[in-house]
Amino acid sequence: MELLDDRHHNIMKMKKIKVFHIAITILLASLGASAQGLVFNDSIKSQFFNNYDKAEVSRAPLPSNFSLKAYTPYVHYQLGSECVAYSFATAQTILYAIAYDWRDQKYISNNSFSPHFIYYRNKDSDDDECMKGLDPFKVTQDVIEHGMAKLGDVECPDYYPCSMEQRLCNYYPPNYASDLSNAWRYKLDDVFLIENNQQLRNAIALSRPVVIGMQVPESFRTAGDLWTPKYGDSPDKGFGHAMIVVAYDDYKYGGAVQLMNSWGEEWGNQGFCWVKYDDLQKFVQFGLALDKKIGRYEAAAPDSIPQQNKYSELNEPSKDKLESDIKLGVKNERGPVKTDYTTLIQKDNRPKTE
């Protein structure tokens, strides 16, 4: 198994500044008043309520804080209005990391799911620049019925975020049929509607990442570790954006949730941000707790899974087998894949500010 040579790494590094400027241009355009990454309205809201159950609320006291952040992949820049696709792909990645207790961020990222597979299947036919965003109900139906493809089978090694030279939008690599065929292995089992803070906290405590949609105002672009709305901010003046709730803490900032965004590590605190419970309630449009049963066990809090034979009973490929399955490159009859894409999505290969 050959790794990328030094020359290729050097070429990749020289592309950083150019790609960063392209990424920011596309991102800012996608956040303009005329474009939304999240398409949401009363009709879509009704579809959710007519098709999915509300999340349960535990009768037992919840822990005062709970976090899934240890199971998150790298934070990438979304290119275009792809926040819904990034949120679903990342939430699914978190579910698998929890189920197999993956805590190495590089390894989690190498086994993450493809935002482009989701966006390509659910975008409008005339959305040639990936700027019109997605209907979250349509996406939810699709990932439950058809599943998700892996990042290593779609974007990598030739497209962003594994390559800084080109991105995917109105094009899919020639392997679409095989990706669709394999995606059924990675279907979501269910989603649960989140209507209040108690349901949200309960979902996180069950290790179910929550995809949310928010009407975020301009001040959200410059959030730090905590986002606090400025005077005059209101949902009516915001734009639709999807993110993932990965933690809650009843005492931090007086009670807050932690969001994982798709605007790169330069946003917030390395791509994450806390929002107070009351502020979230004011700006949130919907919340969906994702659920995936993997092997015998539901993807639940690690402490609730029996420790003995915890992973052997899952009847899934070993870690080494999973890692070998995501090596990409040119296959031939005499040997395995020749290119290891895993080095491409390390932190030093992602666009950064200078």
C-alpha positions, 0 to 999 in steps of 0.5 A: 500500500503506497502513500502519496509521495512528497511531491504530491504533498508539496503540490497540495500545500501550494494550493492552500491559499488559492483554494481558501479564497475560492472556498470563502468566496463560495461560502459567503455567496451561499450565505447571502440573502438570496441563497439558503443552505436550508430550505424550510417552510410550513409545508415541510414542517407539516410533513415532518409532523405527519411522518415522524414521531416526537422524541421521548423524554426520560422520566429519570433525571438527566445528567447535567451535561453530556457531550458527543464531541469526542466522536466528531470528525474534522470540521470542513468548509462547506462549499456552496449551500451544502449545510444540510448534506454536511449535517446529515453526513456528519451526524451519521459519522458520529453515530458510527464512531459512538457504536465502535468507540472510535475516538481518534479524529483522523480515523473517524474522518477517514470513515466519514460519510459523503455530503456530496452523495446526499446533496447530489441526490436531493438537489433541484435539477437546475441547481448547477452550482450547489447554491439553492440548498436542500429540503431537510424532509426530502433528505431525511426520507432519502437517507432512511430509504437509500442510505449514505455513501462513504466520503472515501468512495465519492469525494476522495481522493480527487475532490474536496476535501481530499484534494484542494484542486477541484470540488464536486457539484453538478457532477458525480464520479463514474462510480455512482451506481456502485455507491448507491448499491453500497449505500443501503448498508448505511441507512438511517433507521429513524429520526425523532422530532425535537420540539423542546429543550428536554427532548433535545437533552434527552436525545444527546444523553442517548448519544443521538446527534441532533440535526437542527435548522436555524434562522441565523442572523448576520452576527452568527458569522462572527460567533466565538465560543458563545454566540449571543444575539445582538440587539435587533437580531431576529429570525426574520432577518436571518438565513436558513442554516443546518448544524448539529447539536453535539453537547449540552451543559446545564451550567455552562453559560447558564445552560447551553448547547454546543453546535458543530458547524460546517464553516471551518475551524476559523469559525467559532471555537475551532468550528464549534459554538455554544448557544444558550438554551433560550437563544436556541429556542428563539432561532431554531426551526426544527430538530431531528434526533438521528437513530441508527441501530448497528449490529445488535445494539442501538447507537446509544450512550457507551455506558449503556452498552454491555462492556463484555464482548462489546464489539465482537457481538456487533458482527461487523468488520474489524477496525483493520478491515474497515480501514483497508476498505477505504483505501482508494486509488487504481485497482488492478488484478494483481494487487490491492488499491495503490493510493492511500487517501487517508493522509489527504484529510489530515488537518494540515491539508484543509484550507486555513486562514493565513 
